[in-house]
Amino acid sequence: MKILTILGARPQFIKAGTLSRYISQISNVEEVIVHTGQHYDVNMSEIFFEELKIPKPDYNLSLGALSHGAMTGRMIEEIEKVAFKEQPDWIVVYGDTNSTLAGAIVASKLHIKLAHIEAGLRSYNMNMPEEVNRVLTDRISNILFTPTNTASDNLKKEGYQNLDFSKVVFSGDIMYEGAKYYSKFAGKPNNELPKSFILSTIHRAETTDNYENLRSVISALNIISKTTQVVVPMHPRTKKIISDKNINIEFKVIEPVGYLEMIWLIKNCKGVITDSGGLQKEAFFFDKKCITMRTETEWIELIELGVNELVGYDIKKIISASNKLDNFPKLDVYPYGQGNTSEIVINTMLNFI
């Protein structure tokens, strides 16, 4: 079996690295990796691949810094060329980027079987480009590997169980499998950090590109920092927007960190305040409560378990929730599977008819 894996951003490489490690142990499965270059990331250097034991891409298309339409169109064109050359049995895509959608469209047009890992996630906010990408990709996938039962239920509500060409499979979350593996390699960032701190990230466009939302988030973190220091690994883009808008910062800002350093920060923090999607889950993986500064989340099960609280951009709600970050509850549930996602994915693809 030959797999063509389409990736476009650093988080996707980390997820795919988990599956690639499993594939490397199987003699009858070959993987070819395509990096579309959707997100240019200076952190994806030689050491990134070496530290995380991730195979380097076989193809690098360098198609970042374009509009959504131009980027997706060029990706389809270039991925199609690779697919013609490699003649894969499957195309595998992850999540909800433009690269995901482009790979899915190529698979559909060339009648190559398509596997979507992290299928079935829904925010029900069609203003999010990611929501559009994931919905369209799900619709043309042959196997929809869901990370949670909630995601499986979403697909059943949308009628996927009645489609002849597709199959919904609960695989668990590949990020959980990866986090378990990478946890032992976690390392402290090269920064002076307080003994007790809250970890926060601010990067989503709904936060940074809306002045009122951004001002509220920064104000709340400033107030929280007076009691427990807030540490924010901040992307240069976010930093520039805050500077341009002359918003005062009173919490600790550090340079962006790699995945292994982020795991260390999660494991050693008091709790997490974020507008990220993936970090909500990673906090749970390491028994940390999370406050989510968004109006919706794809990870409903974390809300139901009481380990994640949706607060939007309300200053009072963010501050109030921060006082409840201690005392992670004892849970005997595994909403993200047993950490064997890779095995389920490959065995299902090998046996797919």
N, C-alpha and C positions, 0 to 999 in steps of 0.2 A: 504494500500500500504506500502510495506517495502522497504526501501532504504539502500543500503550498500555504504557508502561514503569512497573513498580511498584518503588519504592525505599523503604527504611525506615531506613537508617543512613548515616552519612557515608562509610564506605569504599565503599558501593554507588554513591553519587553520583560518586565519583572514577572508579570503573570505568565507570559508565554515561556519564560525560562523554566518554570516549574514543569510544564508539560514537556518541554524539550529534554529535560533531565530524564524523564520517564521514557521518552521515545529512544533516547540513546542506549537504553538497556535492552531494546527489542530489535531483533535481527531482521524482521520482515516489514519494518516501517521506516521510511525515509522522509525527512523533512527538509524543505527548501524555504528559507525565510526571506521575505521582502520587507524592507523598511521604506515606507513612502516618503519619509522626511517631513511629515505633516507638522510636527513640532520640532523645531531646531532646539537642541539641548546641549549646551557646552559640557554638561556633566556626563554625557554619553561618550566618554573617552575610552581608551584601552583599559584603564583600571576599572571602569564601570562593568565591563564584560568579564574581566578577570575576577573581581571581588565577588560578583554575584553568580559566577559560573554559568553565564549565559552565552549561547552560541552567537557569534557575530553574523549579521545579515549576509546572505548570499547576493542580494541585490539592494542597492541604495538608490532610490529614485530622486531624492532631493527636491521634493515638490512642496515645500513650505512657503510661507509668506505670499500666498495668493488669496483671492476672495474665495468664499465657500464654493461658488459655482465653478470658477476656473480651476480651483484645486481639485475638486471631485472629478471634474471632466478629464483633467490631465492624468489623474490617478487611474481612472478607468482605462484610458488609452494605454498607459505604460504597463499596468498590471496584466492587461490582455496580452501584450507582447510576451511577457514572462510566462503566462499560462500556456500560450501556443508553444513556446519553446520547451517547457518542462513537462507538459502533459500530465498534470497531477490527477489522482483519483478524487481528491478532496481539496477544497479551499476552506481554511479555518480562519475565522475572524473573531475578534474580542470586543465586547462592549459596545461603544456608541460613537466613535469618532467618524470623521469624513472618510478615513481610510477603511473603516469597517464597512460603511455603505458602498464604497467603490469596489472593494473586494467581493461583496455580496452580489453586486450588479454584474460583474465579470463572470462569476460562477453561474448566475442565472442565464446570461446570454450565451455562454459556451456550453451549457448543460453539464457543468461539473458539479458534483454533489457539494453542498455547503453545510458546514457546521458552525453554529453561532454559540460561542461560550459567553456566559452571562446574559442569556436570553430571558425575556419575560419581565424585565425591570420596567416599571412605569412610574413616572412622576405625574402624569396626566396634565402636563404643562407643555402644550405644543409650541409655545414660544421658545422653548429650549431647543437649539439645534440637535442636541444629543437625543432628545426624545423622538424627534423625527427620524434620526438615523437608526435608532434601535427598533422602532416600530416597523419601518420599511425593511430592515434586515431580517427581522423575525418572520415577516410575511413570506419571504422567498427562501427560507432555510429548510434543509431536509431534516437536520437534527437540531433541536433547540435545547441546549444544555442549561438548565436553570440552577442558579446558586441557592435558591430558597424555595420553600413550599409556597410562599406568597407569590413568587414569580411564576411558578407552575399554575397556580390558581388564576393569575391574570390571563395567561394564555388560554386556559380552559374557558374562561368567561368570554374570550374573543373567538371561540369556536375552533381552536387549533386541533382539538382531539378528533374533529370530523374531517380533517384534510388528509387525503390519501398519500400525498407525497412527503408529509412531514411527521416527525415524531418528537414528542416532548419528553425529556429525560431529566429527572432531578439528579444532578451530579454533585451538589454541594459547591461551595465557593472555592475557586482555585487560589484566591488570595489567602484563604485560611490555610490551605496546604503549604503555600509559599511562606507565609508568616511563621509557621511552625518550624520550617527548615531554616529560614534565615535568622531566626531569633538567636541561635547560638553564635552567630557571627556579628551581632550588634556591637557597635563601638561608639564611645562618647564623642560628640563633636568637639572640635578644637576651639572651645569658647569657655569663658568663665561663666558658670551657671549657678544660680542660687540653690541652696539645699532643697527647698520646697518651691515648686513652681507649677503653674498651669501652662500647658502647651496650647498654642492657638495658631491657626493658619487663616489667611485672608487672601483669596485669589479669584473667586468666581466673579464673572462679569456683572452679575446682578448686584454684587456688593460694590466692586471697585468703580463701575461706570455710572453708579447712581450716587450723587453727592450726599443726599439725605441718608441713604443706607450706610454709606461708608462713614459719614460723620457719627452716626449713632453707634456703629460697631466700635470705632476708635474711642469714643467717649466712654462706652461701657468698659472696655478693656483698661482704659486709664484708671477708672474708679476701682475696678477689681484689683489692679496692681498695687493699690495702696495697702491692701490687706495681704494678698499673696501675689508675688511677682508673676507676671505673664511673660512668657518667652515666645516670640514669633519669628520663625524662619521666614524671611520675607523676600519674595521675588522682586527683581529690579523694577518690573513694570508697576507693581503695586506701590513700591517705595516712591517711584517718580510721580504717580498720581497723587499720593498723599502730600508730597512736597509741593507739587504744582498748585494744590488746593489750599496750601498753608494750614494743614490740620496738624495740631500739636500731638506728639506721641510721648507718653510717660511710662511705657512698658519697655521691655528689653527686646530689641530687634537684633537678630543674627542673620548671617548670610544663609542662602538656601542650603539645605543639607541633602546628602545622599540617602538612599533607602535604608541602609544599615544604621546610619546615624539617627534617622527618623524613628526606627524601631527602638533604639536606646532611649530617645526622648519620651516616647510613649510609655515604655516600661518604667521609667523613672519619674514621670510627672504625677501630679495630684489628680489631674483630669484634663479633658480636652474641650476646647471651644473652637468650632470650625465652621466654614461654609463649604467644606470639601465633601465629596461623596465617599471616596475610599477610606478616608481617615475615620469616618464614623464606625466603619466595621473594624478597622485596625485597633481602635480604642477598645472595642469589645473583645477582640482576640486576646488582648493583654489585660483584661479585667479592669478597664478604666471607664468611668462614666463620661458621657459626651453631651455637650450642648451644641445644637445645630442652628446656626444663624441663617436659616432659609425658611421659606413658607411651605415647603414640601420636601419629602425625602422618599427615595426609592426603598429604603430599608425600614419598612413599617414594623417588622418584627422587633427591632430594637426599641421602638417607641412602646410597643405592647409589653415588652419585658421590663420596662421602666429603667433602662440603662441609657437612653437617649431622650433628650427633650428638645422639641421644636420651639424656637422662641422668635423666629422671624428677625426683625431688625429693631425690636423694641428694647430700649435701654434698660428699663425697669425689669423686664422679663429676663434679659441676659444676666443682669446682676443677681436677681433673685435665684435663678437656676445655678449660678456659680457657687452659691452657699450650700448646695446639695451634691457637690461633686464627690465628697467622701462616701464611704460605706457602699461599695459595690456589692450588690446582693449575691447571695449564694444561689447559683442556678444549676439545674440538672438537665439542661436542654442544649441541643446542638443544632441551631437553626441553619448553620452553614455546612452541615455534613460532618463526616468523620475524618476529613483530611486526606481522602483518597480519590480526589476528583480526577486526576490524570489517568488513573487506572480505569475508572468508569468511562471516561471520554474515549480512550483508545479502544477498549474492548467493544464499546457500542459501535464505533465506526467500523471496526474489523468485521463485526457481525451484522452490519446493516444490509437489508435487502430492499 
